[in-house]
Amino acid sequence: MSSFEGYLFLILICLISTIFIVKFFKSTRAKSNLPPSPFRLPIIGHLHLLTPLPHQAFHRLSLRYGPIFQLFMGSEPCVVACSPETAVELLKTSLDRPQNTAVTHITYGLKDFAFAPYGTHWKSMKKIVMSQLLNGKAIDLLQPDRRDEITRFLKTLSEKASVGKAVNLEAELVKVTNNLITRITLGQRCSENAGEADDIRKLIYEITEVIGIFNLSDSIRLLKRLDLQRLLKRAKDIHRRYDALIEKIMKEHEEARKKGTQPQGKDLLNLLLDMAEDESMEIDLSRENIKAFILNIFVAGTDNSAITTEWALSELINHPKVMKKAIEEIDHVVGKNRLLQESDIPNLPYLQAIIKETLRLHPPVPMIPRRSIEDGTVAGYNIQANTTVFINVWAVGRDPNYWESPLEFRPERFQENRLDVRGQHSEFLPFGSGGRMCPGTSLGWKMVHATFGAMLQCFEWKAGKDGNLPRVDMDEGIGLSNPRANRLVCVPVARLDPTLLSIN
């Protein structure tokens, strides 16, 4: 080798070495500026710190490590935000939802709306949701359906009250929301076909359970190809049963469309079938897209409203002065001759404050999972792209820097500050914020207020099977939608007969 070639070779080696050294120091500097983290164990990382109620466990960790910290779920890096400031900052760059094996299989390979990756398909699906299903006009058109379901529910309660029989409120409230969702999506009441109704309710319960279970095979690289918890097997079985059910319903709709016998007004399924046939649509809606989208509506719309109403009544049973004040407001604004309507809600600020305070203490999704789509900096720490992010909404609502006596149930605080539920205030994020915020917020807001308000207007509530419990427990149960650990059982006592009240 000539001396000239030797110089070139030496220069090349120096350049390559410099590149590697720069990358090494950049990587080291980035890693040194990551959020604080507890000591982790080999292979499992911080899995030993998880509890059945992870939002509570993460809140306790935040008291030691600060409002933002890093954990490793096996091999997967995660960042947890427990303060309003860090939550909002992370939501700006975290527009994807993390996927797992169960979700992928149940949603036909992420062909749905809720878990679809951020991109053209997701944006187009969101446009369909907001313009066709959940815009103001569409929600107003569904008002008679909501009123009908609430009236049926009150009639059931009235029958129970007449014989002094206790009511499992969670079960009855889920029926109300199930019926409403199936009317919106399929054009029929869930309860009109008892067998089909039971199948749908069972599937919804199983879906929320299986996608909410932490899967070791998703997080630990050594276990990637194993199905130790049988979650993949369960997900495939749920997918098969759901597909058979929705395929049957779709074929019935298609047959009615061919014969021209579909009922007046179009349900969501018919709207989606129209879009699938429309060649001018900016995206192609496949049969699997439609099935996965309907699944999203079933799952998202069933539990949240029912559980929020159940928590609200639980709080009022334990706070009789608040209950009395709420009833006085309803009697003053609505009176005793007609049933409370959605149009009354703007004139019932204390009722609204009760629901907001319930959402603060018992958010329907206590911890919002996201995945960052780009590198960013939050609270001075580096957050790398593709990091799983947990927004601890439950902890945000209890931050003593923003909430006076945060563990107390005090609806009056929302009469003083008028915070909105739509993600505009960092300290109050019951439905998230930003692009991935729950699109059904407006519909759920109307349904919860009208249902809960009518329950207070028409009945007094005695806790327990015999109606003799002075208080109810407030323990949280396991589940994505933050249910009560023990279902609320009450004896309704009639104040007004809902069948005699005007609905005008």
PyMOL commands that set and color helices and strands:
alter all, ss='L'
color gray80, all
select helices_A, chain A and resi 3-32+47-49+54-65+84-93+101-106+120-133+136-141+143-162+169-186+190-192+194-212+216-219+221-223+231-259+268-277+287-318+320-333+342-347+349-361+393-396+412-417+434-436+441-458+498-500
alter helices_A, ss='H'
color red, helices_A
select strands_A, chain A and resi 68-73+76-81+167-168+367-371+376-378+381-383+388-392+459-463+489-494
alter strands_A, ss='S'
color yellow, strands_A
deselect
rebuild
show_as cartoon
